[in-house]
C-alpha cells in the first residue's frame, strides 16, 4: 500500500495508557508503524479523547475536508462520544469518522486492521 490516501488523519486514544485492553500491544511501535509505513497524513496518540481536554483538542483540531481514523474503543462509543465535536466542526460523523476498536489486539493485528480500513477507504474514494 504505497499510494497516499489524501486527508486521512490517524489518532490513537489509549484511555489513559492504563486500559487493560492495550496490554498485548506496544503502543509506541504501533503508532510509529502507522505514521511511517501506512498512507496517512499523520499519526499520533492522545491519552483520553473522551475527557474535557479531548473535547478542547477536537474543537481545535477537526476541520472539514478531512477524514479521521480514530483507533481506540468500540465504534458505537466513538460515534456517541465524538458526535458533537464532529458536528461543531462541520463534519458528518458517519462519513468523516473511521472508528476502529483495537483493544485486545497485538501490535501486528492492529496494524493489519488499520491497513485494511485504509485500503477500503481508498477503494471508496476511487469508485
N, C-alpha and C positions, 0 to 999 in steps of 0.2 A: 504494500500500500504506500505508494510514493507520492501520488498526486495530492496536493494540499486541498482540503475542503475549506474554502474561504468562510470566515466568520463563525467558526465553531470555537467557543472558548470552553476550557475544561476547568472545573472546580471540584475539589475533593473536600468533603466535610467529614471530619474524623470524630465528631461527637466527643470533644474534649481530649481525644487521644487515649482515653481510658475505656472505651467501649469494648467489651469482650468480643464483639463481632469482628474486630480487626486483629486478633491475636495471631492468625495464620499468615498475615501479610506484613511485608516490610514496606510501610507506607512511603518511606523515602525512596526506595528503589522503584516502587510503583509510580509515583508522581514523576520521577526523573525519566523513566522509560516512556511514559505517556507524552511528556512535553518534548522529548528529544526524538523518539522513534516514530511517533504517530503524527498524522497530519492535523494537528490542532494549532490554533493561533497562539495559545499559551496554555500553561497548566500550573495550578497552584493549590495549596491546602489552606482551608480556613478551619479554625478549631471548633466552631459551632454556629453554623449559619442560622439556626432557629432562635438564637438569643438576640437581645437588643442590638448588640454591636453587629451581628449578622444582618439585621434589618437595615441598619445605617450603611453598612458596606454595600448591600444590594441596591439601596437608594442611590448611592454614588456611582455604582459600577454598571448596572444594567442599562442597555441602550437599544433602541430599535435597530433592526437590520442585522442582528447577530443572533445566532442560536447558542444556547448554553447547555452543556452537558454537565450535570451535577452527579457525582458519584458519592454515595453515602447510604442513607436509609431507604426504606421502601418507596417506590414511585408514588403510591397513593398518598403517603405522608408528605412527600415533596410538593405534590400538587396543592395540598392544603396549606402547607407552611409558606410557600413562596408565591401563591396566587396574587396576593395584594401587591407585593413588590413588583411582580411582572406587569400587572395591570397599570400600576403607577408609572412604570417606565414606557408604557405604550406597547407592550408585548402581549402576545396571546400565549398563555401558559401551556396549553395542549399542543401548540405549534412550535413554540420557541424554546421550550424546556425539553431536554432529553434526559430523563431521570434514570439513574442506574442504581440498583441495590447491589453493593459489592461486599456486604457483610458476609462473614464466614467463608470468604474466598481466599485462596492463596494469591500471591503476587501474580503468578503466571495466569491463573484463572481470570483475575480482574483485568489484566492487560488484554487478554483474548476477548473478553466481553466488550471492552472499550473499542477495540479494533473492529469487532463485528458490528457494533452500533454505528461507528463512523462509516463503515462500508455501506450499511443500509441508508444512511443519510446521503451519501454520495450517489447511490442509485436513485433515490427520490429526487435529488437535485437535477439529475440529468434525464429524467423521464419525460 
